[in-house]
């Protein structure tokens, strides 16, 4: 099968093309945790600030993941956002390509499996729409115009995500004892899951734990850059999304990055305050991203 959008693919016999069949060792199998351990759920609207800070740090240290509720984003906007992306992926293939071809810099992308589709032999069963969403809205004129209310809904959603990410990062920095200058967005990911479909899993102590959808909740995970900045105190852990044969799973992922020229290194306040040595080397965000796309998570080994 040539590269095409899986959301537009229709095969009467429901067979999976060979290039999408994962190697046995990479399949989910029965390795899910039997301990029924759950990813922490943190109520941002309940309890005092110190208690919330303690909960977030504990979850970030032990799991690298947590879910947040009472976060201030309306359920209506969350539902509208999931639905608008479902509508987008349901459009004819050429319409999707056209809507992602307006930016001369090529920063708006839609692809199947991954950006390096032609360079890899085993593919992932997913379609992805990726584009920048700066709070300034400076590239709004390149955003898709189909579905008709895409810009309005996604614009409102990304503004809410910007506020939520800053709040979470501020709480983290308070807990770590970092100065205000470190509260600029570093890297965390805020995920809106389809509440009807399970699939996200996190690796902890050698076992896969399901991150089950909770109504009106967001999943937050620590990125490797934040692990570096915290000098290893907060952890970015391995995770995966598992497909199923019954229903499509839609998720909306909001990535928070520093500027490409930012220097990523253990925060000096943590090094001096704890009288410890940095365990990671300094690197620019641009260098890190380039190395990460080439080596994946193994890039961490080069920085130690």
Buried (B, 14 or more C-beta within 10 A) or exposed (E): EEEEBBBBEEEEEEEEBEEBEEEEEEEBEEEBBEEEEBBBBBEBEEEEEEEBBBBBBBBBBBBBBBBBBEBEBEEEBBEBBBEBBBBBBEBEEEBBEBBBEBBEEEEBEBBBBEEEEEEEEEBBBBBBBEBBBEEEEEBEEBBBEBBEEBBEBBBBBBBBBBBBBBBBBBBBBBBBEBEEEBBEBBBBBBBBBBBEBBBBBBBBEEBBBBBBBBEBBBBBBBBBBBBBBBBBBBBBBEBEBBBEEEEBBBBBEBBBBBEEEBEBBBBEBBBEEEEEEBEBEEBBBEBBBBBBEEEEEEBBEEBE
